[in-house]
Amino acid sequence: MRLRKQVLGKLFFSLLLLNILFYSPVKSQAITLISKESEVEMGREADRQVIAQYGIYQDKPLQIYVDKIGQKLVSQLSDKEFKKYFFKVVDSSEINAFALPGGYIYVTRGILSLLNSEAELAGVLGHEIGHVIFHHGAKSIVRSIGAQILAIGGAIASPKNAGQWIAMSTQLFSTINLGYGREAELESDTQGIVNIYEAGYNPEDISKFLKALRWKEIMSGQGYHSFQATHPDTKERIIKAESLAISLQGRGRKTFDNRDHYLAQLQGMPYGGKRHSRDRKRYKKKYIDIYVVKEGDTFASIAENEVGDKSRSMEIAILNGKKDRHPLKPGQLVKIVRKGVPNKSLSLQPEPAFTNKKLSIPSSKLNGR
C-alpha cells in the first residue's frame, strides 16, 4: 500500500517524542506501546487513507453481514482492548485482509470470493482481531520509527496528533502487507481459532481456508500477505492451525460453518477487476454466480456446461476450496464465475445467520445467466 508521507515538525521534536513515547525502564525485551487513545487516533486517520486508496464496496447488506460477524467475535473476547471495532469491505480484487491500530479491520471482496463459509470468514476476521488486541501494528510502528526517525527527520510533537503522525510513515502499511512476522502471525492464528470456536464456529474451517489460499497462491502467483510473513513455514503454520482446531473440536461442543448462508451473500458480487481506486486498467466484467449441483455433476462438467471451458475445472475447484476430482453431491452449492453482469432478478433467500440449518433455495433463483 502506497500512502503519501507527511513529515511534520523538526528534529528536536522528533527526539523529544522518541524519548516520551518509546522509552521504557523495563529491562526486558517488551516494547513500550503508545497509548490506546493514540492507537485509536492512528486508526481513524489511516482509515480515511484506506478508504481513499480502495473505496468502500457498495453493498450495504454485505457490509452489515460482515460487521455483524466481526462484532459477534469481539463480544466473545474477555479483554476487548478497545471500546469499538470497525469492520469494512473494501472494493478491491486483491486477496487481502488487514487491521489498523485501534480496531479498524478490513476485508477485500477479493478475499471474500475465495472464502467458502461463514466460519472461514470468521476465521479471517478473528485473525485480524488478534493483530489488534496484541497491538502488532503499534509495535511495528515503534520498531520502524525508532530505527528510522533520524533518517525521516521529523515527527509529530504531540501524541494527540497521532492520527496525522501515522500518515508520516509508509513503513506501517508495508509491514501490514508483508505480515507482522512468523511469531505474530502464529499468535493471531491461535487467537482467531479460539475466538471463532468460542463464537460457535467450526475451527477446522480455518485450516481449510489456509489450504485453499495456498493452492491459489501456487496456481496464480497471487499470495496472501500474511503468508509472506511466515514463508517458508506456511505448511507448518497450516499444520499447527489444523492441530489446534482438531483439539478444540475434541471437546465435543457443537459447531457450525453456515456455508450456504455465506455463499448466498456472494451472489452477483463482481469478480476480479480493479485492485484499488486508482486502477485505470480495463477489465472484462465478471461476477460470482451460485450453481446448484445436479446428479452426476463434476467440476469438469460444470466448467464445460456452465462456463464453456472444461480446462477451467481446477480453477472452479480451487475457488470452492476443493481439488478438481473432489466428488460433488446433488443440491450442493458451488461458486462459479460468469462473464458480464448479473441479472438483477437473481437473488438468494438465505436463512438467518448463526444457525446450522440447511438452506432451501429454489433452483429458479440459481444457475441463471
PALO-450503 format. One record per residue (C-alpha): residue number from 1; x, y, z. Coordinates in Angstrom, 3 decimals, decimal comma, padded with zeros to 6 digits. Layout:
<recs>
@pos:NUM; X:X; Y:Y; Z:Z $
...
</recs>
This chain:
<recs>
@pos:1; X:000,000; Y:000,000; Z:000,000 $
@pos:2; X:001,467; Y:003,301; Z:-001,029 $
@pos:3; X:000,495; Y:006,242; Z:001,172 $
@pos:4; X:001,822; Y:009,780; Z:000,983 $
@pos:5; X:004,417; Y:010,684; Z:003,621 $
@pos:6; X:003,721; Y:013,692; Z:005,769 $
@pos:7; X:006,864; Y:014,763; Z:007,585 $
@pos:8; X:005,987; Y:017,237; Z:010,310 $
@pos:9; X:007,970; Y:019,008; Z:012,980 $
@pos:10; X:011,673; Y:019,435; Z:013,484 $
@pos:11; X:014,424; Y:017,114; Z:014,624 $
@pos:12; X:014,206; Y:018,438; Z:018,172 $
@pos:13; X:010,588; Y:017,393; Z:018,479 $
@pos:14; X:011,412; Y:014,034; Z:016,896 $
@pos:15; X:013,917; Y:013,270; Z:019,609 $
@pos:16; X:011,542; Y:014,557; Z:022,273 $
@pos:17; X:008,701; Y:012,354; Z:021,047 $
@pos:18; X:011,007; Y:009,378; Z:020,798 $
@pos:19; X:012,007; Y:009,842; Z:024,412 $
@pos:20; X:008,441; Y:010,377; Z:025,674 $
@pos:21; X:006,680; Y:007,647; Z:023,749 $
@pos:22; X:009,233; Y:004,931; Z:023,299 $
@pos:23; X:011,428; Y:004,960; Z:026,391 $
@pos:24; X:010,865; Y:002,007; Z:028,696 $
@pos:25; X:012,526; Y:001,499; Z:032,093 $
@pos:26; X:011,688; Y:-002,220; Z:031,974 $
@pos:27; X:014,787; Y:-004,353; Z:031,478 $
@pos:28; X:013,077; Y:-006,838; Z:029,219 $
@pos:29; X:012,561; Y:-007,202; Z:025,518 $
@pos:30; X:008,993; Y:-005,943; Z:025,834 $
@pos:31; X:008,184; Y:-002,941; Z:023,697 $
@pos:32; X:006,566; Y:000,095; Z:025,292 $
@pos:33; X:003,417; Y:000,913; Z:023,377 $
@pos:34; X:001,812; Y:004,232; Z:022,732 $
@pos:35; X:-001,481; Y:004,837; Z:024,485 $
@pos:36; X:-004,680; Y:003,156; Z:023,353 $
@pos:37; X:-006,139; Y:006,598; Z:022,701 $
@pos:38; X:-003,287; Y:007,318; Z:020,309 $
@pos:39; X:-003,810; Y:003,972; Z:018,581 $
@pos:40; X:-007,459; Y:004,848; Z:018,009 $
@pos:41; X:-006,462; Y:008,217; Z:016,559 $
@pos:42; X:-003,954; Y:006,500; Z:014,290 $
@pos:43; X:-006,563; Y:004,065; Z:013,074 $
@pos:44; X:-009,117; Y:006,816; Z:012,472 $
@pos:45; X:-006,689; Y:008,833; Z:010,350 $
@pos:46; X:-005,374; Y:005,812; Z:008,465 $
@pos:47; X:-008,946; Y:004,633; Z:007,848 $
@pos:48; X:-009,528; Y:007,718; Z:005,702 $
@pos:49; X:-006,483; Y:006,837; Z:003,654 $
@pos:50; X:-007,543; Y:003,213; Z:003,249 $
@pos:51; X:-010,979; Y:004,291; Z:002,001 $
@pos:52; X:-009,347; Y:006,752; Z:-000,397 $
@pos:53; X:-006,989; Y:004,024; Z:-001,574 $
@pos:54; X:-009,564; Y:001,289; Z:-002,160 $
@pos:55; X:-013,067; Y:002,665; Z:-001,775 $
@pos:56; X:-015,891; Y:001,021; Z:000,147 $
@pos:57; X:-017,611; Y:-001,822; Z:-001,677 $
@pos:58; X:-021,140; Y:-000,581; Z:-002,342 $
@pos:59; X:-023,230; Y:-003,436; Z:-000,997 $
@pos:60; X:-024,910; Y:-002,422; Z:002,255 $
@pos:61; X:-026,332; Y:-005,878; Z:003,144 $
@pos:62; X:-022,885; Y:-007,438; Z:002,729 $
@pos:63; X:-021,266; Y:-004,678; Z:004,800 $
@pos:64; X:-023,806; Y:-005,260; Z:007,580 $
@pos:65; X:-023,297; Y:-009,015; Z:007,353 $
@pos:66; X:-019,509; Y:-008,793; Z:007,722 $
@pos:67; X:-019,793; Y:-006,272; Z:010,570 $
@pos:68; X:-022,292; Y:-008,499; Z:012,380 $
@pos:69; X:-019,897; Y:-011,442; Z:012,331 $
@pos:70; X:-016,999; Y:-009,255; Z:013,436 $
@pos:71; X:-018,973; Y:-007,782; Z:016,332 $
@pos:72; X:-020,059; Y:-011,263; Z:017,392 $
@pos:73; X:-016,422; Y:-012,309; Z:017,617 $
@pos:74; X:-015,495; Y:-009,182; Z:019,573 $
@pos:75; X:-018,317; Y:-009,899; Z:022,036 $
@pos:76; X:-016,595; Y:-013,191; Z:022,913 $
@pos:77; X:-013,349; Y:-011,518; Z:023,972 $
@pos:78; X:-012,583; Y:-011,387; Z:027,672 $
@pos:79; X:-010,487; Y:-008,266; Z:027,105 $
@pos:80; X:-011,532; Y:-006,249; Z:024,073 $
@pos:81; X:-008,696; Y:-003,706; Z:024,478 $
@pos:82; X:-010,727; Y:-001,124; Z:022,559 $
@pos:83; X:-014,322; Y:000,022; Z:023,067 $
@pos:84; X:-015,277; Y:-000,054; Z:019,387 $
@pos:85; X:-014,296; Y:-002,172; Z:016,405 $
@pos:86; X:-014,997; Y:-001,323; Z:012,789 $
@pos:87; X:-015,306; Y:-003,967; Z:010,070 $
@pos:88; X:-015,404; Y:-002,894; Z:006,440 $
@pos:89; X:-015,408; Y:-004,490; Z:002,976 $
@pos:90; X:-013,218; Y:-002,559; Z:000,550 $
@pos:91; X:-013,632; Y:-002,596; Z:-003,218 $
@pos:92; X:-010,522; Y:-004,454; Z:-004,292 $
@pos:93; X:-009,887; Y:-007,685; Z:-006,190 $
@pos:94; X:-006,749; Y:-008,293; Z:-004,120 $
@pos:95; X:-006,829; Y:-011,294; Z:-001,822 $
@pos:96; X:-006,313; Y:-009,403; Z:001,383 $
@pos:97; X:-007,473; Y:-008,695; Z:004,903 $
@pos:98; X:-005,707; Y:-006,361; Z:007,305 $
@pos:99; X:-006,074; Y:-004,453; Z:010,540 $
@pos:100; X:-005,017; Y:-000,999; Z:011,672 $
@pos:101; X:-004,284; Y:000,044; Z:015,256 $
@pos:102; X:-007,345; Y:000,932; Z:017,295 $
@pos:103; X:-009,793; Y:-001,668; Z:015,958 $
@pos:104; X:-010,139; Y:-000,933; Z:012,226 $
@pos:105; X:-010,408; Y:-004,171; Z:010,248 $
@pos:106; X:-010,833; Y:-004,645; Z:006,512 $
@pos:107; X:-011,522; Y:-007,460; Z:004,078 $
@pos:108; X:-011,450; Y:-007,134; Z:000,306 $
@pos:109; X:-014,119; Y:-008,527; Z:-001,972 $
@pos:110; X:-011,208; Y:-010,483; Z:-003,466 $
@pos:111; X:-010,726; Y:-012,497; Z:-000,306 $
@pos:112; X:-014,487; Y:-012,845; Z:000,176 $
@pos:113; X:-014,707; Y:-014,520; Z:-003,233 $
@pos:114; X:-012,209; Y:-017,168; Z:-002,125 $
@pos:115; X:-013,838; Y:-017,904; Z:001,247 $
@pos:116; X:-016,331; Y:-020,764; Z:001,354 $
@pos:117; X:-018,193; Y:-020,465; Z:004,633 $
@pos:118; X:-019,152; Y:-018,054; Z:007,351 $
@pos:119; X:-016,753; Y:-019,911; Z:009,641 $
@pos:120; X:-013,897; Y:-019,186; Z:007,233 $
@pos:121; X:-014,832; Y:-015,503; Z:007,165 $
@pos:122; X:-014,985; Y:-015,516; Z:010,963 $
@pos:123; X:-011,521; Y:-017,080; Z:010,995 $
@pos:124; X:-010,081; Y:-014,294; Z:008,844 $
@pos:125; X:-011,740; Y:-011,611; Z:010,992 $
@pos:126; X:-010,647; Y:-013,390; Z:014,171 $
@pos:127; X:-007,065; Y:-013,449; Z:012,941 $
@pos:128; X:-007,144; Y:-009,705; Z:012,249 $
@pos:129; X:-008,776; Y:-009,050; Z:015,628 $
@pos:130; X:-005,760; Y:-010,838; Z:017,084 $
@pos:131; X:-003,426; Y:-008,331; Z:015,433 $
@pos:132; X:-005,430; Y:-005,528; Z:017,047 $
@pos:133; X:-005,627; Y:-006,872; Z:020,599 $
@pos:134; X:-001,947; Y:-007,855; Z:020,574 $
@pos:135; X:-001,051; Y:-004,371; Z:019,275 $
@pos:136; X:001,034; Y:-005,776; Z:016,424 $
@pos:137; X:000,513; Y:-002,636; Z:014,346 $
@pos:138; X:001,557; Y:-000,320; Z:017,158 $
@pos:139; X:004,604; Y:-002,471; Z:017,900 $
@pos:140; X:005,675; Y:-002,322; Z:014,265 $
@pos:141; X:005,409; Y:001,480; Z:014,378 $
@pos:142; X:007,612; Y:001,628; Z:017,445 $
@pos:143; X:010,191; Y:-000,602; Z:015,806 $
@pos:144; X:010,189; Y:001,182; Z:012,452 $
@pos:145; X:010,039; Y:004,756; Z:013,737 $
@pos:146; X:012,530; Y:004,018; Z:016,486 $
@pos:147; X:015,009; Y:002,837; Z:013,885 $
@pos:148; X:014,239; Y:005,392; Z:011,194 $
@pos:149; X:013,282; Y:008,582; Z:012,990 $
@pos:150; X:016,625; Y:010,337; Z:012,411 $
@pos:151; X:016,534; Y:009,472; Z:008,733 $
@pos:152; X:012,946; Y:010,665; Z:008,427 $
@pos:153; X:013,906; Y:013,949; Z:010,027 $
@pos:154; X:010,729; Y:014,809; Z:011,895 $
@pos:155; X:007,660; Y:013,616; Z:013,707 $
@pos:156; X:004,547; Y:014,831; Z:015,421 $
@pos:157; X:005,449; Y:016,534; Z:018,684 $
@pos:158; X:002,233; Y:015,698; Z:020,476 $
@pos:159; X:000,664; Y:012,248; Z:020,956 $
@pos:160; X:-002,701; Y:013,970; Z:020,482 $
@pos:161; X:-001,817; Y:014,340; Z:016,815 $
@pos:162; X:-001,138; Y:010,642; Z:016,379 $
@pos:163; X:-003,728; Y:010,478; Z:013,625 $
@pos:164; X:-001,535; Y:012,728; Z:011,472 $
@pos:165; X:001,597; Y:011,006; Z:012,689 $
@pos:166; X:000,609; Y:007,697; Z:011,123 $
@pos:167; X:000,486; Y:009,291; Z:007,691 $
@pos:168; X:004,178; Y:010,116; Z:008,037 $
@pos:169; X:005,368; Y:006,557; Z:007,711 $
@pos:170; X:004,691; Y:004,126; Z:004,882 $
@pos:171; X:006,538; Y:001,548; Z:006,942 $
@pos:172; X:003,398; Y:000,580; Z:008,850 $
@pos:173; X:001,499; Y:-000,235; Z:005,685 $
@pos:174; X:004,349; Y:-002,104; Z:004,050 $
@pos:175; X:004,629; Y:-004,127; Z:007,256 $
@pos:176; X:000,919; Y:-004,890; Z:007,130 $
@pos:177; X:001,185; Y:-006,021; Z:003,519 $
@pos:178; X:004,165; Y:-008,240; Z:004,286 $
@pos:179; X:002,709; Y:-009,592; Z:007,511 $
@pos:180; X:003,994; Y:-008,985; Z:011,018 $
@pos:181; X:006,425; Y:-011,876; Z:011,120 $
@pos:182; X:006,169; Y:-015,535; Z:012,000 $
@pos:183; X:005,517; Y:-015,254; Z:015,733 $
@pos:184; X:002,901; Y:-012,518; Z:015,380 $
@pos:185; X:001,047; Y:-014,395; Z:012,634 $
@pos:186; X:001,055; Y:-017,622; Z:014,659 $
@pos:187; X:-000,149; Y:-015,681; Z:017,704 $
@pos:188; X:-003,038; Y:-014,243; Z:015,686 $
@pos:189; X:-003,780; Y:-017,650; Z:014,131 $
@pos:190; X:-004,219; Y:-019,112; Z:017,613 $
@pos:191; X:-006,327; Y:-016,180; Z:018,779 $
@pos:192; X:-008,559; Y:-016,390; Z:015,726 $
@pos:193; X:-009,110; Y:-020,153; Z:016,018 $
@pos:194; X:-010,018; Y:-019,968; Z:019,707 $
@pos:195; X:-012,162; Y:-016,877; Z:019,117 $
@pos:196; X:-014,327; Y:-018,457; Z:016,423 $
@pos:197; X:-014,677; Y:-021,665; Z:018,411 $
@pos:198; X:-015,987; Y:-019,683; Z:021,374 $
@pos:199; X:-018,424; Y:-017,986; Z:018,978 $
@pos:200; X:-019,744; Y:-021,383; Z:017,875 $
@pos:201; X:-017,980; Y:-021,752; Z:014,533 $
@pos:202; X:-016,148; Y:-024,831; Z:013,318 $
@pos:203; X:-012,452; Y:-024,007; Z:013,887 $
@pos:204; X:-011,355; Y:-026,581; Z:011,297 $
@pos:205; X:-012,626; Y:-024,276; Z:008,553 $
@pos:206; X:-009,593; Y:-022,043; Z:009,099 $
@pos:207; X:-007,139; Y:-024,726; Z:008,056 $
@pos:208; X:-009,360; Y:-025,484; Z:005,043 $
@pos:209; X:-009,158; Y:-021,839; Z:004,041 $
@pos:210; X:-005,397; Y:-021,667; Z:004,551 $
@pos:211; X:-005,000; Y:-024,703; Z:002,297 $
@pos:212; X:-007,235; Y:-023,132; Z:-000,363 $
@pos:213; X:-005,181; Y:-019,937; Z:-000,181 $
@pos:214; X:-002,015; Y:-021,930; Z:-000,600 $
@pos:215; X:-003,413; Y:-023,694; Z:-003,669 $
@pos:216; X:-004,496; Y:-020,340; Z:-005,085 $
@pos:217; X:-001,048; Y:-018,904; Z:-004,478 $
@pos:218; X:000,631; Y:-021,839; Z:-006,222 $
@pos:219; X:-001,739; Y:-021,722; Z:-009,195 $
@pos:220; X:-001,942; Y:-017,977; Z:-009,778 $
@pos:221; X:001,040; Y:-016,483; Z:-008,017 $
@pos:222; X:-001,240; Y:-014,092; Z:-006,112 $
@pos:223; X:-000,356; Y:-014,500; Z:-002,464 $
@pos:224; X:-001,995; Y:-013,589; Z:000,803 $
@pos:225; X:000,063; Y:-011,008; Z:002,690 $
@pos:226; X:000,327; Y:-012,911; Z:005,976 $
@pos:227; X:001,722; Y:-015,952; Z:004,157 $
@pos:228; X:004,707; Y:-013,859; Z:003,146 $
@pos:229; X:005,444; Y:-013,254; Z:006,811 $
@pos:230; X:005,800; Y:-016,972; Z:007,554 $
@pos:231; X:007,278; Y:-018,222; Z:004,294 $
@pos:232; X:008,757; Y:-020,848; Z:004,036 $
@pos:233; X:006,899; Y:-022,039; Z:007,141 $
@pos:234; X:003,405; Y:-021,772; Z:005,643 $
@pos:235; X:002,949; Y:-025,544; Z:005,645 $
@pos:236; X:003,922; Y:-025,735; Z:009,311 $
@pos:237; X:001,509; Y:-022,916; Z:010,081 $
@pos:238; X:-001,349; Y:-024,769; Z:008,386 $
@pos:239; X:-000,497; Y:-027,962; Z:010,286 $
@pos:240; X:-000,484; Y:-026,096; Z:013,611 $
@pos:241; X:-003,819; Y:-024,459; Z:012,844 $
@pos:242; X:-005,303; Y:-027,824; Z:011,921 $
@pos:243; X:-003,936; Y:-029,466; Z:015,053 $
@pos:244; X:-005,363; Y:-026,774; Z:017,359 $
@pos:245; X:-008,732; Y:-026,887; Z:015,605 $
@pos:246; X:-008,982; Y:-030,667; Z:015,930 $
@pos:247; X:-008,047; Y:-030,379; Z:019,607 $
@pos:248; X:-010,824; Y:-027,836; Z:020,218 $
@pos:249; X:-013,353; Y:-029,929; Z:018,308 $
@pos:250; X:-012,422; Y:-032,817; Z:020,570 $
@pos:251; X:-014,127; Y:-031,020; Z:023,437 $
@pos:252; X:-017,426; Y:-032,119; Z:021,946 $
@pos:253; X:-019,017; Y:-028,726; Z:021,502 $
@pos:254; X:-021,450; Y:-028,464; Z:018,611 $
@pos:255; X:-020,189; Y:-026,050; Z:015,970 $
@pos:256; X:-021,362; Y:-024,878; Z:012,551 $
@pos:257; X:-019,969; Y:-023,279; Z:009,413 $
@pos:258; X:-023,018; Y:-021,618; Z:007,772 $
@pos:259; X:-021,604; Y:-022,408; Z:004,343 $
@pos:260; X:-024,789; Y:-021,968; Z:002,301 $
@pos:261; X:-025,738; Y:-018,773; Z:004,093 $
@pos:262; X:-022,315; Y:-017,331; Z:003,357 $
@pos:263; X:-022,398; Y:-018,275; Z:-000,324 $
@pos:264; X:-025,768; Y:-016,583; Z:-000,631 $
@pos:265; X:-024,099; Y:-013,267; Z:000,287 $
@pos:266; X:-021,750; Y:-013,562; Z:-002,693 $
@pos:267; X:-024,439; Y:-013,971; Z:-005,353 $
@pos:268; X:-023,749; Y:-011,406; Z:-008,087 $
@pos:269; X:-020,618; Y:-009,947; Z:-006,487 $
@pos:270; X:-018,102; Y:-008,659; Z:-009,070 $
@pos:271; X:-015,137; Y:-010,983; Z:-009,518 $
@pos:272; X:-011,662; Y:-009,713; Z:-010,286 $
@pos:273; X:-011,352; Y:-006,234; Z:-011,708 $
@pos:274; X:-009,730; Y:-003,193; Z:-010,168 $
@pos:275; X:-007,261; Y:-003,598; Z:-007,330 $
@pos:276; X:-007,637; Y:-000,073; Z:-005,968 $
@pos:277; X:-009,415; Y:003,186; Z:-006,713 $
@pos:278; X:-006,642; Y:004,472; Z:-008,985 $
@pos:279; X:-006,505; Y:001,315; Z:-011,066 $
@pos:280; X:-007,344; Y:002,519; Z:-014,588 $
@pos:281; X:-006,789; Y:-000,786; Z:-016,345 $
@pos:282; X:-009,725; Y:-002,111; Z:-018,367 $
@pos:283; X:-011,110; Y:-005,400; Z:-017,082 $
@pos:284; X:-013,711; Y:-007,675; Z:-018,570 $
@pos:285; X:-016,740; Y:-007,754; Z:-016,306 $
@pos:286; X:-017,214; Y:-010,969; Z:-014,344 $
@pos:287; X:-019,331; Y:-011,949; Z:-011,376 $
@pos:288; X:-019,861; Y:-014,790; Z:-008,949 $
@pos:289; X:-022,873; Y:-016,999; Z:-009,507 $
@pos:290; X:-024,032; Y:-019,797; Z:-007,235 $
@pos:291; X:-024,679; Y:-023,081; Z:-009,004 $
@pos:292; X:-026,785; Y:-025,924; Z:-007,546 $
@pos:293; X:-025,089; Y:-029,253; Z:-008,222 $
@pos:294; X:-027,137; Y:-031,793; Z:-010,177 $
@pos:295; X:-026,895; Y:-035,573; Z:-010,208 $
@pos:296; X:-023,704; Y:-036,669; Z:-011,973 $
@pos:297; X:-022,068; Y:-033,228; Z:-011,924 $
@pos:298; X:-018,313; Y:-032,893; Z:-011,583 $
@pos:299; X:-016,136; Y:-029,806; Z:-011,600 $
@pos:300; X:-015,149; Y:-030,716; Z:-015,155 $
@pos:301; X:-018,761; Y:-030,991; Z:-016,338 $
@pos:302; X:-019,709; Y:-027,750; Z:-014,603 $
@pos:303; X:-016,762; Y:-025,983; Z:-016,233 $
@pos:304; X:-017,766; Y:-027,322; Z:-019,632 $
@pos:305; X:-021,539; Y:-026,843; Z:-019,410 $
@pos:306; X:-021,777; Y:-023,639; Z:-017,367 $
@pos:307; X:-018,594; Y:-021,777; Z:-018,235 $
@pos:308; X:-017,908; Y:-023,246; Z:-021,642 $
@pos:309; X:-014,348; Y:-024,293; Z:-020,897 $
@pos:310; X:-013,594; Y:-027,725; Z:-019,450 $
@pos:311; X:-009,996; Y:-026,719; Z:-018,736 $
@pos:312; X:-011,241; Y:-024,362; Z:-016,026 $
@pos:313; X:-012,346; Y:-027,213; Z:-013,769 $
@pos:314; X:-009,338; Y:-026,810; Z:-011,469 $
@pos:315; X:-009,926; Y:-023,057; Z:-011,248 $
@pos:316; X:-013,536; Y:-023,633; Z:-010,153 $
@pos:317; X:-012,477; Y:-026,330; Z:-007,705 $
@pos:318; X:-009,901; Y:-024,046; Z:-006,060 $
@pos:319; X:-012,461; Y:-021,240; Z:-005,884 $
@pos:320; X:-014,573; Y:-023,651; Z:-003,842 $
@pos:321; X:-011,701; Y:-024,848; Z:-001,679 $
@pos:322; X:-011,576; Y:-028,288; Z:-003,322 $
@pos:323; X:-009,445; Y:-030,343; Z:-005,682 $
@pos:324; X:-010,827; Y:-030,830; Z:-009,171 $
@pos:325; X:-011,554; Y:-034,531; Z:-008,586 $
@pos:326; X:-013,466; Y:-033,918; Z:-005,378 $
@pos:327; X:-016,912; Y:-035,603; Z:-005,592 $
@pos:328; X:-019,961; Y:-033,358; Z:-005,590 $
@pos:329; X:-023,390; Y:-034,060; Z:-004,113 $
@pos:330; X:-026,731; Y:-033,107; Z:-005,672 $
@pos:331; X:-028,074; Y:-029,927; Z:-004,088 $
@pos:332; X:-024,625; Y:-028,712; Z:-003,066 $
@pos:333; X:-023,896; Y:-025,048; Z:-003,771 $
@pos:334; X:-020,838; Y:-024,233; Z:-005,852 $
@pos:335; X:-019,351; Y:-020,870; Z:-006,812 $
@pos:336; X:-018,683; Y:-020,270; Z:-010,476 $
@pos:337; X:-017,513; Y:-017,165; Z:-012,322 $
@pos:338; X:-019,601; Y:-015,905; Z:-015,230 $
@pos:339; X:-018,828; Y:-013,179; Z:-017,751 $
@pos:340; X:-020,823; Y:-009,979; Z:-017,878 $
@pos:341; X:-023,058; Y:-008,564; Z:-015,166 $
@pos:342; X:-025,616; Y:-010,479; Z:-013,086 $
@pos:343; X:-029,327; Y:-010,475; Z:-013,780 $
@pos:344; X:-030,834; Y:-008,338; Z:-011,027 $
@pos:345; X:-033,702; Y:-010,791; Z:-010,671 $
@pos:346; X:-031,270; Y:-013,431; Z:-009,452 $
@pos:347; X:-031,152; Y:-013,439; Z:-005,688 $
@pos:348; X:-030,909; Y:-015,925; Z:-002,867 $
@pos:349; X:-033,128; Y:-016,003; Z:000,186 $
@pos:350; X:-030,804; Y:-017,219; Z:002,919 $
@pos:351; X:-031,992; Y:-018,165; Z:006,371 $
@pos:352; X:-030,852; Y:-016,108; Z:009,374 $
@pos:353; X:-027,169; Y:-016,236; Z:010,243 $
@pos:354; X:-025,616; Y:-018,139; Z:013,139 $
@pos:355; X:-027,586; Y:-021,313; Z:012,573 $
@pos:356; X:-026,511; Y:-024,576; Z:011,064 $
@pos:357; X:-029,774; Y:-025,111; Z:009,215 $
@pos:358; X:-029,616; Y:-026,175; Z:005,608 $
@pos:359; X:-030,549; Y:-023,545; Z:003,075 $
@pos:360; X:-033,568; Y:-024,199; Z:000,898 $
@pos:361; X:-033,192; Y:-022,208; Z:-002,305 $
@pos:362; X:-035,474; Y:-022,581; Z:-005,330 $
@pos:363; X:-033,399; Y:-023,628; Z:-008,324 $
@pos:364; X:-035,213; Y:-020,990; Z:-010,380 $
@pos:365; X:-033,209; Y:-018,376; Z:-008,483 $
@pos:366; X:-029,937; Y:-020,106; Z:-009,216 $
@pos:367; X:-027,991; Y:-021,377; Z:-012,214 $
@pos:368; X:-029,223; Y:-018,389; Z:-014,196 $
@pos:369; X:-027,198; Y:-016,476; Z:-016,731 $
</recs>
